[in-house]
């Protein structure tokens, strides 16, 4: 079974100046070794967004090409909208990408590796499987 790796973990693992050693980055390394780290297009976009220099962008884009995108289907977007609406009904504002990751994880029976606290809020409303490190 694959594990969707959220932008927050990729960002920690890819820090150039002071890479952070923590359970999540160690888990990412282990998942990569097993071929179980799952990438989705919106996470790839978030990782690449904000990279200032073309050379760095191209280098990172090339490194990430080792991780093919899990196909995202129309139903995934519909379910993500349903999740976002359910959260709003509960008074919780959750980002669209977080809702989409949750929808994909549920549809594919995958877990999510993250350090983003938004997912904790999400799990208070919708059952979303988080990867335990």
Backbone as CSV, one residue per row, in Angstrom:
resi,resn,N_x,N_y,N_z,CA_x,CA_y,CA_z,C_x,C_y,C_z
1,UNK,0.845,-1.185,0.000,0.000,0.000,0.000,0.882,1.236,0.000
2,UNK,0.530,2.212,-0.804,1.280,3.457,-0.870,0.841,4.443,0.192
3,UNK,1.696,5.426,0.416,1.424,6.488,1.378,1.580,7.822,0.655
4,UNK,0.536,8.639,0.672,0.619,9.969,0.068,1.467,10.848,0.979
5,UNK,2.513,11.419,0.416,3.403,12.286,1.187,2.985,13.729,0.948
6,UNK,2.620,14.398,2.028,2.166,15.781,1.963,3.346,16.731,1.748
7,UNK,3.029,17.892,1.235,4.022,18.934,0.964,4.865,19.250,2.192
8,UNK,4.264,19.253,3.362,4.985,19.620,4.584,6.181,18.706,4.837
9,UNK,6.049,17.432,4.557,7.142,16.483,4.774,8.192,16.627,3.680
10,UNK,7.749,16.758,2.429,8.702,16.983,1.341,9.533,18.235,1.618
11,UNK,8.881,19.287,2.080,9.587,20.545,2.342,10.670,20.364,3.395
12,UNK,10.363,19.644,4.454,11.377,19.373,5.476,12.539,18.580,4.902
13,UNK,12.209,17.547,4.152,13.242,16.662,3.616,14.119,17.350,2.577
14,UNK,13.566,18.325,1.874,14.299,18.966,0.779,15.010,20.251,1.180
15,UNK,14.966,20.617,2.451,15.653,21.838,2.880,17.139,21.710,2.591
16,UNK,17.675,22.708,1.927,19.083,22.663,1.532,20.019,23.061,2.661
17,UNK,19.674,24.093,3.373,20.615,24.633,4.361,20.685,23.800,5.627
18,UNK,19.562,23.490,6.177,19.513,22.737,7.433,18.479,21.628,7.346
19,UNK,18.820,20.536,6.658,17.843,19.453,6.586,17.464,19.000,7.998
20,UNK,16.213,18.758,8.186,15.713,18.401,9.503,15.597,16.883,9.606
21,UNK,16.227,16.334,10.640,16.061,14.910,10.918,14.924,14.765,11.916
22,UNK,13.888,14.094,11.503,12.759,13.844,12.389,12.060,12.574,11.925
23,UNK,11.115,12.090,12.695,10.458,10.830,12.317,9.803,10.862,10.936
24,UNK,9.268,12.019,10.548,8.588,12.092,9.253,9.572,12.002,8.085
25,UNK,10.706,12.694,8.178,11.673,12.599,7.080,12.296,11.210,7.039
26,UNK,12.495,10.600,8.197,12.991,9.221,8.221,11.964,8.283,7.590
27,UNK,10.696,8.512,7.893,9.633,7.696,7.291,9.603,7.890,5.780
28,UNK,9.799,9.129,5.321,9.827,9.390,3.880,10.948,8.599,3.219
29,UNK,12.130,8.626,3.819,13.265,7.878,3.265,12.932,6.389,3.189
30,UNK,12.314,5.870,4.240,11.931,4.458,4.261,10.885,4.151,3.185
31,UNK,9.889,5.022,3.052,8.847,4.818,2.038,9.425,4.875,0.628
32,UNK,10.349,5.800,0.401,10.992,5.879,-0.915,11.727,4.581,-1.207
33,UNK,12.454,4.069,-0.210,13.189,2.818,-0.380,12.290,1.643,-0.726
34,UNK,11.078,1.656,-0.202,10.110,0.584,-0.466,9.295,0.832,-1.729
35,UNK,9.478,1.997,-2.354,8.661,2.346,-3.518,7.224,2.664,-3.142
36,UNK,7.004,3.111,-1.899,5.646,3.338,-1.405,5.295,4.810,-1.228
37,UNK,6.219,5.725,-1.539,5.933,7.163,-1.421,5.114,7.597,-2.632
38,UNK,3.919,8.101,-2.377,3.001,8.484,-3.453,2.986,10.001,-3.614
39,UNK,3.069,10.434,-4.856,3.016,11.853,-5.222,1.697,12.111,-5.944
40,UNK,1.118,13.274,-5.676,-0.024,13.719,-6.480,0.323,15.086,-7.061
41,UNK,-0.290,15.404,-8.183,0.015,16.648,-8.890,-0.060,17.902,-8.038
42,UNK,-1.113,18.086,-7.233,-1.185,19.305,-6.422,-0.041,19.434,-5.416
43,UNK,0.442,18.323,-4.882,1.594,18.379,-3.972,2.844,18.752,-4.758
44,UNK,3.018,18.156,-5.936,4.165,18.512,-6.785,4.158,20.018,-7.066
45,UNK,2.981,20.559,-7.383,2.871,21.992,-7.661,3.272,22.813,-6.440
46,UNK,2.791,22.428,-5.260,3.137,23.170,-4.044,4.634,23.120,-3.769
47,UNK,5.253,21.969,-3.988,6.695,21.843,-3.762,7.460,22.768,-4.701
48,UNK,7.060,22.799,-5.959,7.783,23.583,-6.967,7.449,25.071,-6.920
49,UNK,6.304,25.417,-6.380,5.915,26.830,-6.307,6.828,27.565,-5.338
50,UNK,7.263,28.710,-5.750,8.098,29.529,-4.883,9.587,29.272,-5.015
51,UNK,9.981,28.323,-5.851,11.411,28.118,-6.095,11.863,29.254,-7.002
52,UNK,12.745,30.090,-6.477,13.068,31.354,-7.148,13.906,31.227,-8.413
53,UNK,14.845,30.327,-8.392,15.813,30.286,-9.485,15.521,29.130,-10.429
54,UNK,15.609,29.416,-11.713,15.300,28.420,-12.737,16.150,27.172,-12.581
55,UNK,17.417,27.336,-12.275,18.311,26.180,-12.119,17.834,25.291,-10.971
56,UNK,17.473,25.906,-9.855,16.964,25.134,-8.712,15.631,24.470,-9.058
57,UNK,14.767,25.224,-9.728,13.468,24.690,-10.134,13.662,23.456,-11.007
58,UNK,14.527,23.572,-12.020,14.750,22.463,-12.944,15.367,21.261,-12.239
59,UNK,16.282,21.509,-11.305,16.919,20.422,-10.555,15.882,19.696,-9.690
60,UNK,15.049,20.469,-9.009,14.023,19.876,-8.152,12.976,19.139,-8.986
61,UNK,12.563,19.751,-10.088,11.596,19.108,-10.993,12.140,17.770,-11.481
62,UNK,13.415,17.744,-11.818,14.045,16.515,-12.282,14.081,15.455,-11.180
63,UNK,14.436,15.863,-9.972,14.487,14.916,-8.851,13.103,14.343,-8.558
64,UNK,12.094,15.191,-8.618,10.730,14.741,-8.324,10.141,13.878,-9.436
65,UNK,10.742,13.922,-10.617,10.225,13.110,-11.724,10.364,11.613,-11.444
66,UNK,11.150,11.258,-10.435,11.264,9.855,-10.036,9.968,9.340,-9.405
67,UNK,9.076,10.265,-9.068,7.818,9.913,-8.409,6.649,10.236,-9.336
68,UNK,6.124,9.233,-10.040,4.994,9.502,-10.936,3.764,9.910,-10.132
69,UNK,2.934,10.724,-10.749,1.717,11.183,-10.085,0.678,10.073,-10.011
70,UNK,0.090,9.927,-8.834,-1.108,9.098,-8.693,-2.203,9.809,-9.482
71,UNK,-2.884,9.118,-10.380,-3.936,9.781,-11.151,-5.026,10.347,-10.243
72,UNK,-5.416,11.567,-10.527,-6.495,12.220,-9.790,-7.700,12.264,-10.722
73,UNK,-8.812,11.720,-10.230,-10.010,11.591,-11.051,-11.034,12.660,-10.695
74,UNK,-11.973,12.862,-11.582,-13.034,13.839,-11.359,-13.756,13.586,-10.040
75,UNK,-14.025,12.328,-9.739,-14.703,11.990,-8.482,-13.897,12.410,-7.261
76,UNK,-12.556,12.416,-7.380,-11.714,12.849,-6.260,-11.968,14.319,-5.934
77,UNK,-12.124,15.129,-6.966,-12.393,16.554,-6.756,-13.784,16.774,-6.154
78,UNK,-14.741,15.983,-6.608,-16.101,16.083,-6.067,-16.092,15.700,-4.587
79,UNK,-15.407,14.616,-4.259,-15.332,14.183,-2.859,-14.570,15.205,-2.013
80,UNK,-13.525,15.804,-2.578,-12.779,16.846,-1.858,-13.689,18.024,-1.530
81,UNK,-14.532,18.410,-2.476,-15.480,19.504,-2.232,-16.464,19.121,-1.130
82,UNK,-16.924,17.872,-1.154,-17.840,17.397,-0.113,-17.171,17.470,1.258
83,UNK,-15.900,17.058,1.319,-15.152,17.097,2.579,-14.988,18.537,3.056
84,UNK,-14.606,19.432,2.147,-14.455,20.851,2.518,-15.772,21.412,3.046
85,UNK,-16.878,21.087,2.385,-18.196,21.569,2.820,-18.572,21.015,4.190
86,UNK,-18.272,19.745,4.413,-18.568,19.131,5.711,-17.756,19.816,6.815
87,UNK,-16.501,20.135,6.515,-15.664,20.850,7.487,-16.236,22.239,7.766
88,UNK,-16.618,22.948,6.705,-17.209,24.282,6.883,-18.476,24.220,7.728
89,UNK,-19.294,23.197,7.488,-20.512,23.017,8.286,-20.190,22.820,9.764
90,UNK,-18.982,22.306,10.033,-18.540,22.094,11.416,-17.754,23.284,11.954
91,UNK,-17.661,24.352,11.147,-16.953,25.550,11.584,-15.450,25.486,11.419
92,UNK,-14.975,24.562,10.598,-13.537,24.381,10.392,-13.205,24.693,8.941
93,UNK,-12.253,25.594,8.745,-11.812,25.950,7.394,-10.578,25.113,7.063
94,UNK,-10.674,24.354,5.996,-9.595,23.479,5.544,-9.283,23.837,4.096
95,UNK,-8.000,23.857,3.750,-7.586,24.180,2.389,-8.027,23.124,1.386
96,UNK,-8.209,23.570,0.158,-8.661,22.665,-0.905,-7.709,21.498,-1.127
97,UNK,-6.396,21.767,-1.100,-5.435,20.688,-1.340,-5.501,19.655,-0.227
98,UNK,-5.660,20.101,1.006,-5.784,19.164,2.127,-7.016,18.285,1.945
99,UNK,-8.125,18.880,1.557,-9.348,18.106,1.312,-9.151,17.124,0.164
100,UNK,-8.452,17.552,-0.880,-8.196,16.671,-2.019,-7.313,15.496,-1.608
101,UNK,-6.272,15.766,-0.844,-5.403,14.679,-0.371,-6.218,13.694,0.463
102,UNK,-7.065,14.215,1.339,-7.921,13.344,2.144,-8.854,12.498,1.292
103,UNK,-9.440,13.107,0.274,-10.354,12.378,-0.614,-9.625,11.272,-1.365
104,UNK,-8.444,11.583,-1.871,-7.668,10.579,-2.613,-7.252,9.443,-1.686
105,UNK,-6.779,9.795,-0.495,-6.360,8.766,0.466,-7.519,7.831,0.799
106,UNK,-8.685,8.391,1.038,-9.847,7.557,1.355,-10.254,6.683,0.175
107,UNK,-10.277,7.253,-1.013,-10.704,6.494,-2.196,-9.749,5.352,-2.521
108,UNK,-8.450,5.550,-2.248,-7.436,4.549,-2.603,-7.022,3.688,-1.406
109,UNK,-7.624,3.956,-0.239,-7.244,3.273,1.001,-5.751,3.426,1.269
110,UNK,-5.277,4.666,1.154,-3.886,5.011,1.430,-3.834,5.858,2.694
111,UNK,-2.663,5.889,3.304,-2.449,6.771,4.442,-1.763,8.041,3.956
112,UNK,-1.713,9.045,4.838,-1.087,10.329,4.522,0.039,10.576,5.514
113,UNK,1.224,10.850,4.999,2.364,11.238,5.832,2.435,12.754,5.825
114,UNK,2.263,13.368,6.989,2.208,14.822,7.073,2.650,15.297,8.443
115,UNK,3.031,16.568,8.512,3.209,17.243,9.800,2.303,18.468,9.860
116,UNK,1.498,18.648,8.844,0.594,19.792,8.753,-0.577,19.599,9.718
117,UNK,-0.710,20.511,10.660,-1.761,20.412,11.675,-3.170,20.512,11.081
118,UNK,-3.260,21.008,9.856,-4.568,21.091,9.204,-5.202,19.700,9.077
119,UNK,-4.357,18.687,8.914,-4.890,17.329,8.800,-5.490,16.851,10.119
120,UNK,-4.946,17.326,11.246,-5.538,16.981,12.544,-6.949,17.561,12.641
121,UNK,-7.102,18.799,12.162,-8.436,19.412,12.145,-9.370,18.612,11.242
122,UNK,-8.845,18.215,10.090,-9.646,17.451,9.132,-10.151,16.152,9.757
123,UNK,-9.269,15.463,10.481,-9.663,14.177,11.067,-10.696,14.324,12.181
124,UNK,-10.873,15.544,12.673,-11.922,15.746,13.682,-13.314,15.745,13.048
125,UNK,-13.352,15.869,11.719,-14.635,15.911,11.005,-14.812,14.699,10.097
126,UNK,-13.743,14.298,9.423,-13.799,13.221,8.438,-12.709,12.207,8.773
127,UNK,-13.040,10.946,8.679,-12.035,9.918,8.920,-11.036,9.922,7.761
128,UNK,-9.792,10.252,8.084,-8.716,10.263,7.097,-7.543,9.507,7.720
129,UNK,-7.007,8.511,7.024,-5.940,7.697,7.603,-4.579,8.397,7.565
130,UNK,-4.053,8.748,8.736,-2.741,9.381,8.823,-1.685,8.326,9.134
131,UNK,-0.554,8.431,8.453,0.561,7.498,8.644,1.211,7.777,9.987
132,UNK,1.364,6.753,10.789,1.960,6.902,12.117,3.457,6.627,12.053
133,UNK,4.234,7.591,12.566,5.694,7.410,12.585,6.150,7.029,13.973
